[in-house]
Amino acid sequence: MPTKRPNERYLGHEMRIPISDDGQVAAYVWPIRIVRIQGIPCGGPTVGIEVQNQEIARFDCHQARGHWHGGRYDPENPNDSQKHFPEGLSEVADQVAWAFAKIRDDAADLVRAAEFTDAAEGVQAEMVAAAVETLSAHLAGQGDLRSKAIADNLIQG
């Protein structure tokens, strides 16, 4: 699961699904992760990949402040690995769709980029595709928690 920091809040029920034959690589989703970025409360779904319960790729779908982390991602120093979503992806739904597609298409490469070469060999394309479908359905089934968080003044819209 994503690294939880004391100043963050999470809404909804997380889900984690193995995507490797030995179960050491998994994909996950948190329906809403609420953080402060440069003092501004923001939030949205967070999806990612972990290896041996260590987060190695994370996609923070926070609308205008959305971004992702990969490569040699260090949860203690996340700014060192922060990447921007592709140009034009400023809506949460678009960021989530891109993140799920990135995981579906490049999971093994994301694991390799985090220097877990042996674990990357166990990633199974069929498991990844099924996990992405299940995680996406789970996220949709959680309802519109982002609008609720905005209405409850937990994040800015």
LUMBASE-489416 format. One line per 10 residues: number of its first residue (from 1); their letters; for each residue x, y, z of N, C-alpha, C. Coordinates in nm, 2 decimals, always signed. Each point is the difference from the previous one (the first is absolute). Last residue first. Example, Ala and Ser with C-alpha at 12.3 -4.5 7.8 and 13.67 -1.06 7.14 Angstrom:
% residues 2
2> sa> +1.28/-0.22/+0.71/+0.09/+0.11/+0.00/-0.08/+0.11/+0.08  +0.03/-0.57/-0.01/-0.09/+0.12/+0.00/+0.09/+0.12/+0.00
//
This chain:
% residues 157
157> gqilndaiak> -1.14/+2.21/-0.48/-0.05/-0.06/-0.12/+0.08/+0.04/-0.12  +0.17/-0.07/+0.53/-0.05/+0.10/-0.09/-0.05/-0.06/-0.13  -0.01/-0.25/+0.49/+0.09/+0.03/-0.11/-0.06/+0.11/-0.08  -0.21/-0.13/+0.39/+0.13/-0.07/+0.03/+0.10/+0.03/-0.11  -0.49/+0.15/+0.07/+0.12/+0.09/+0.02/+0.13/-0.07/+0.04  -0.45/-0.19/-0.13/+0.04/+0.00/+0.14/+0.12/+0.09/+0.03  -0.15/-0.06/-0.45/-0.11/+0.06/+0.08/+0.02/+0.01/+0.15  +0.33/-0.21/-0.28/-0.01/+0.14/-0.03/-0.11/+0.07/+0.08  +0.04/-0.47/+0.03/+0.11/+0.07/+0.07/+0.00/+0.15/-0.02  -0.32/-0.26/-0.23/-0.03/+0.01/+0.14/+0.11/+0.07/+0.08
147> srldgqgalh> +0.07/-0.09/-0.45/-0.10/+0.11/+0.01/-0.04/+0.01/+0.15  +0.29/-0.35/-0.10/+0.07/+0.12/-0.02/-0.10/+0.12/+0.02  -0.15/-0.45/+0.00/+0.05/+0.04/+0.13/+0.08/+0.14/-0.01  -0.36/-0.30/-0.28/+0.07/+0.12/-0.02/+0.05/+0.06/+0.13  -0.07/-0.54/-0.07/-0.08/+0.12/-0.02/+0.09/+0.12/-0.02  +0.11/-0.48/+0.03/+0.02/+0.07/+0.13/-0.09/+0.13/-0.01  +0.05/-0.31/-0.37/-0.10/-0.04/+0.10/+0.01/+0.07/+0.13  +0.32/+0.07/-0.35/-0.13/+0.05/-0.05/-0.11/-0.03/+0.11  +0.43/-0.18/+0.07/+0.00/+0.14/+0.02/-0.13/+0.06/-0.04  +0.05/-0.45/-0.07/+0.00/+0.03/+0.14/-0.01/+0.15/+0.02
137> asltevaaav> +0.07/-0.16/-0.44/-0.14/-0.02/+0.05/-0.02/+0.03/+0.15  +0.44/+0.02/-0.18/-0.09/+0.11/-0.06/-0.14/-0.01/+0.05  +0.30/-0.34/+0.12/+0.02/+0.12/+0.08/-0.08/+0.11/-0.06  -0.02/-0.41/-0.23/-0.07/-0.01/+0.13/+0.02/+0.13/+0.09  +0.21/-0.03/-0.43/-0.14/+0.00/-0.01/-0.07/+0.00/+0.13  +0.46/-0.04/+0.00/-0.03/+0.13/-0.04/-0.16/+0.01/-0.02  +0.19/-0.42/+0.09/+0.01/+0.08/+0.11/-0.05/+0.15/-0.03  +0.03/-0.32/-0.35/-0.11/-0.03/+0.09/+0.00/+0.09/+0.12  +0.36/+0.04/-0.29/-0.12/+0.04/-0.07/-0.12/-0.02/+0.09  +0.41/-0.16/+0.15/+0.00/+0.14/+0.00/-0.13/+0.05/-0.06
127> meaqvgeaad> +0.08/-0.46/-0.02/-0.03/+0.04/+0.14/-0.01/+0.16/+0.01  +0.14/-0.19/-0.41/-0.14/-0.03/+0.03/-0.04/+0.04/+0.14  +0.45/+0.05/-0.12/-0.08/+0.10/-0.08/-0.15/-0.03/+0.03  +0.40/-0.11/+0.34/-0.08/-0.07/-0.10/-0.10/+0.10/-0.06  +0.50/+0.00/+0.30/-0.12/+0.07/-0.03/-0.07/-0.07/-0.12  +0.43/-0.13/+0.18/-0.12/-0.07/+0.05/-0.13/+0.07/-0.03  +0.44/+0.19/-0.09/-0.01/-0.12/-0.08/-0.13/-0.08/+0.03  +0.14/+0.38/+0.25/-0.06/+0.04/-0.12/-0.02/-0.12/-0.09  +0.24/-0.04/+0.41/-0.15/+0.00/+0.02/-0.07/+0.04/-0.13  +0.47/+0.00/-0.01/-0.05/-0.14/+0.02/-0.15/+0.00/+0.02
117> tfeaarvlda> +0.22/+0.42/-0.03/+0.00/-0.07/-0.13/-0.05/-0.14/+0.02  -0.01/+0.46/+0.24/-0.05/-0.13/+0.05/-0.01/-0.09/-0.12  +0.11/+0.49/+0.01/+0.11/-0.09/+0.02/-0.04/-0.13/+0.08  -0.27/+0.37/-0.20/+0.02/+0.01/+0.14/+0.11/-0.10/+0.05  -0.14/+0.00/-0.45/+0.05/+0.13/+0.03/+0.03/+0.03/+0.14  -0.22/-0.41/-0.12/+0.15/+0.00/-0.04/+0.06/+0.14/+0.03  -0.46/-0.03/+0.06/+0.07/-0.08/+0.10/+0.15/-0.01/-0.03  -0.28/+0.20/-0.32/+0.01/+0.09/+0.12/+0.07/-0.07/+0.12  -0.07/-0.25/-0.40/+0.10/+0.11/-0.02/+0.01/+0.09/+0.12  -0.34/-0.33/+0.00/+0.13/-0.06/+0.01/+0.11/+0.10/-0.01
107> addrikafaw> -0.44/+0.16/-0.07/+0.02/-0.04/+0.13/+0.14/-0.06/+0.02  -0.26/+0.22/-0.39/+0.14/+0.01/+0.03/+0.04/-0.05/+0.14  -0.45/+0.01/-0.22/+0.09/-0.02/-0.11/+0.15/-0.01/+0.04  -0.37/+0.06/+0.33/-0.03/-0.11/-0.09/+0.10/-0.03/-0.11  +0.05/+0.38/+0.28/+0.02/-0.12/+0.07/-0.02/-0.12/-0.08  -0.10/+0.41/-0.19/+0.14/-0.01/+0.02/+0.04/-0.13/+0.08  -0.46/+0.11/-0.06/+0.06/-0.04/-0.12/+0.15/-0.02/+0.01  -0.22/+0.18/+0.37/-0.04/-0.14/-0.02/+0.06/-0.06/-0.13  +0.06/+0.46/+0.08/+0.07/-0.08/+0.10/-0.03/-0.15/-0.02  -0.24/+0.31/-0.26/+0.13/-0.01/-0.05/+0.09/-0.09/+0.10
97> avqdaveslg> -0.45/+0.09/+0.12/+0.01/-0.08/-0.12/+0.14/-0.02/-0.05  -0.06/+0.30/+0.36/-0.03/-0.14/+0.04/+0.01/-0.09/-0.12  +0.02/+0.46/-0.09/+0.13/-0.05/+0.06/-0.02/-0.14/+0.05  -0.37/+0.20/-0.18/+0.10/-0.02/-0.11/+0.13/-0.05/+0.06  -0.35/+0.13/+0.30/-0.04/-0.12/-0.08/+0.10/-0.04/-0.11  +0.06/+0.41/+0.26/+0.03/-0.12/+0.07/-0.04/-0.13/-0.08  +0.16/+0.44/-0.25/-0.12/-0.04/+0.07/+0.03/-0.13/+0.07  +0.32/+0.22/-0.28/-0.02/+0.08/+0.12/-0.13/-0.04/+0.08  +0.33/-0.11/-0.44/-0.06/-0.09/+0.10/-0.02/+0.08/+0.13  +0.23/+0.17/-0.39/-0.14/+0.00/-0.02/-0.08/-0.09/+0.10
87> epfhkqsdnp> +0.52/-0.09/-0.08/-0.07/+0.13/-0.03/-0.15/-0.03/-0.03  +0.25/-0.37/+0.30/+0.01/+0.06/-0.14/-0.08/+0.12/-0.01  +0.16/-0.09/+0.48/-0.09/-0.08/-0.09/+0.02/+0.06/-0.14  +0.40/+0.05/+0.35/-0.12/+0.06/-0.04/-0.08/-0.10/-0.09  +0.36/-0.12/+0.41/-0.01/+0.03/-0.15/-0.14/+0.06/-0.03  +0.38/-0.12/+0.45/-0.13/+0.05/-0.05/+0.00/+0.03/-0.15  +0.34/-0.16/+0.34/-0.04/-0.09/-0.11/-0.13/+0.05/-0.07  +0.22/+0.22/+0.38/+0.11/-0.04/-0.09/-0.04/-0.08/-0.12  -0.30/+0.14/+0.36/+0.02/+0.11/-0.11/+0.12/-0.04/-0.09  -0.13/-0.27/+0.39/-0.08/-0.02/-0.12/+0.03/+0.11/-0.11
77> nepdyrgghw> +0.21/-0.22/+0.44/+0.04/+0.12/-0.07/-0.07/+0.00/-0.14  -0.09/-0.35/+0.30/+0.04/+0.10/+0.10/+0.04/+0.13/-0.06  -0.13/-0.39/-0.26/-0.11/+0.07/+0.07/+0.04/+0.10/+0.10  +0.26/-0.15/-0.45/+0.02/-0.01/+0.15/-0.12/+0.07/+0.07  +0.14/-0.21/-0.53/-0.09/+0.07/+0.09/+0.03/-0.03/+0.15  +0.21/-0.06/-0.48/+0.06/-0.03/+0.13/-0.08/+0.08/+0.10  -0.27/-0.07/-0.41/+0.15/-0.01/-0.01/+0.05/-0.05/+0.14  -0.45/+0.29/-0.02/+0.05/-0.13/-0.05/+0.15/+0.00/+0.00  -0.50/+0.31/+0.10/+0.13/-0.03/+0.05/+0.04/-0.14/-0.06  -0.38/+0.44/-0.12/+0.03/-0.14/+0.03/+0.15/-0.02/+0.04
67> hgraqhcdfr> -0.45/+0.39/-0.02/+0.14/-0.03/-0.04/+0.02/-0.15/+0.03  -0.38/+0.46/+0.04/+0.02/-0.14/-0.01/+0.15/-0.02/-0.06  -0.27/+0.42/+0.11/+0.13/-0.04/+0.07/+0.03/-0.15/-0.01  -0.40/+0.18/-0.20/+0.11/+0.09/-0.05/+0.14/-0.03/+0.07  -0.31/-0.38/+0.09/-0.05/+0.10/-0.09/+0.12/+0.09/-0.04  +0.06/-0.40/+0.26/-0.05/+0.11/+0.08/-0.04/+0.12/-0.09  +0.20/-0.52/+0.02/-0.10/+0.06/-0.09/-0.07/+0.11/+0.07  +0.46/-0.30/+0.04/-0.08/+0.08/+0.08/-0.09/+0.09/-0.09  +0.31/-0.47/-0.02/-0.06/+0.10/-0.08/-0.11/+0.07/+0.08  +0.47/-0.33/+0.07/-0.12/+0.05/+0.05/-0.05/+0.11/-0.09
57> aieqnqveig> +0.39/-0.43/+0.09/-0.06/+0.09/-0.10/-0.13/+0.05/+0.06  +0.27/-0.28/+0.26/+0.10/+0.03/-0.10/-0.05/+0.09/-0.11  -0.09/-0.21/+0.55/-0.06/+0.08/-0.11/+0.12/+0.04/-0.10  -0.03/-0.43/+0.32/+0.08/+0.12/-0.01/-0.06/+0.07/-0.12  -0.11/-0.45/+0.15/-0.07/+0.10/+0.08/+0.08/+0.13/+0.00  +0.12/-0.34/-0.30/+0.03/-0.05/+0.13/-0.04/+0.11/+0.11  -0.06/+0.21/-0.42/+0.07/-0.12/-0.01/+0.04/-0.03/+0.14  -0.40/+0.33/-0.27/+0.10/-0.03/+0.11/+0.06/-0.13/-0.02  -0.31/+0.42/-0.27/+0.06/-0.14/+0.00/+0.09/-0.01/+0.12  -0.46/+0.34/-0.12/+0.15/-0.02/-0.01/+0.03/-0.15/+0.00
47> vtpggcpigq> -0.38/+0.46/+0.06/+0.01/-0.14/-0.05/+0.15/-0.02/-0.01  -0.38/+0.37/+0.22/+0.14/-0.04/-0.01/+0.01/-0.14/-0.04  -0.40/+0.43/-0.01/+0.05/-0.14/+0.00/+0.15/-0.01/-0.01  -0.14/+0.45/+0.19/-0.07/-0.08/-0.10/+0.05/-0.14/+0.01  +0.10/+0.56/+0.20/-0.02/-0.15/+0.01/-0.07/-0.06/-0.11  +0.21/+0.48/+0.30/-0.05/-0.06/-0.12/-0.01/-0.15/+0.02  +0.13/+0.51/+0.26/-0.06/-0.14/+0.02/-0.06/-0.05/-0.13  +0.42/+0.35/+0.08/-0.14/-0.01/-0.05/-0.05/-0.14/+0.02  +0.46/+0.15/+0.10/-0.10/+0.06/+0.09/-0.14/+0.00/-0.04  +0.36/-0.21/-0.25/+0.03/+0.15/+0.01/-0.11/+0.07/+0.08
37> irviripwvy> -0.17/-0.44/-0.03/+0.11/+0.03/-0.10/+0.02/+0.15/+0.00  -0.25/-0.40/+0.32/+0.02/+0.15/-0.02/+0.12/+0.01/-0.09  -0.38/-0.42/+0.04/+0.13/+0.05/+0.03/+0.00/+0.15/-0.01  -0.33/-0.48/-0.03/+0.00/+0.14/+0.02/+0.13/+0.05/+0.06  -0.24/-0.42/-0.30/+0.12/+0.03/+0.09/+0.00/+0.15/+0.01  -0.37/-0.40/-0.17/+0.03/+0.14/+0.02/+0.12/+0.00/+0.09  -0.12/-0.42/-0.18/-0.10/+0.08/-0.07/+0.03/+0.15/+0.02  +0.36/-0.39/-0.03/-0.06/+0.07/+0.11/-0.10/+0.09/-0.07  +0.27/-0.46/-0.19/-0.08/+0.12/-0.01/-0.05/+0.05/+0.13  +0.40/-0.37/-0.25/-0.10/+0.04/+0.10/-0.07/+0.13/-0.04
27> aavqgddsip> +0.34/-0.47/-0.16/-0.05/+0.13/-0.03/-0.10/+0.04/+0.10  +0.45/-0.35/+0.02/-0.15/+0.02/+0.01/-0.03/+0.14/-0.05  +0.41/-0.42/+0.07/-0.03/+0.12/-0.06/-0.16/+0.02/+0.00  +0.18/-0.39/+0.19/+0.08/+0.11/+0.06/-0.02/+0.13/-0.07  -0.19/-0.45/-0.11/-0.08/+0.09/+0.09/+0.08/+0.11/+0.06  +0.10/-0.36/-0.34/+0.04/-0.03/+0.14/-0.07/+0.09/+0.10  -0.06/+0.05/-0.48/-0.04/-0.13/+0.03/+0.04/-0.04/+0.15  -0.14/+0.50/-0.12/+0.11/-0.09/-0.04/-0.04/-0.14/+0.05  -0.26/+0.39/+0.09/+0.01/+0.00/-0.15/+0.12/-0.08/-0.04  -0.38/+0.09/+0.45/+0.13/-0.05/-0.05/+0.00/+0.00/-0.16
17> irmehglyre> -0.29/+0.34/+0.31/-0.02/-0.12/-0.07/+0.14/-0.04/-0.05  -0.30/+0.36/+0.36/+0.14/-0.04/-0.05/-0.02/-0.14/-0.07  -0.30/+0.46/+0.21/+0.00/-0.13/-0.06/+0.14/-0.03/-0.05  -0.31/+0.36/+0.36/+0.11/-0.03/-0.09/-0.01/-0.14/-0.05  -0.39/+0.35/+0.16/+0.07/-0.12/+0.04/+0.10/-0.03/-0.11  -0.19/+0.50/+0.18/-0.03/-0.12/-0.08/+0.08/-0.12/+0.04  +0.22/+0.47/+0.09/-0.14/-0.03/+0.00/-0.03/-0.12/-0.09  +0.44/+0.26/+0.29/-0.05/-0.09/-0.11/-0.15/-0.02/+0.02  +0.43/+0.37/+0.16/-0.13/-0.07/+0.03/-0.03/-0.09/-0.12  +0.48/+0.26/+0.23/-0.09/-0.04/-0.11/-0.13/-0.07/+0.05
7> nprktpm> +0.41/+0.15/+0.25/-0.09/+0.11/-0.04/-0.09/-0.03/-0.11  +0.33/-0.33/+0.18/-0.09/+0.05/+0.10/-0.10/+0.11/-0.04  +0.16/-0.35/-0.36/+0.07/+0.10/+0.08/-0.09/+0.05/+0.10  +0.05/-0.46/-0.33/-0.09/+0.09/+0.07/+0.09/+0.09/+0.09  +0.08/-0.31/-0.47/+0.06/+0.05/+0.13/-0.09/+0.10/+0.06  -0.21/-0.36/-0.33/+0.08/+0.12/+0.00/+0.05/+0.03/+0.14  -0.08/-0.51/-0.10/-0.08/+0.12/+0.00/+0.09/+0.12/+0.00
//
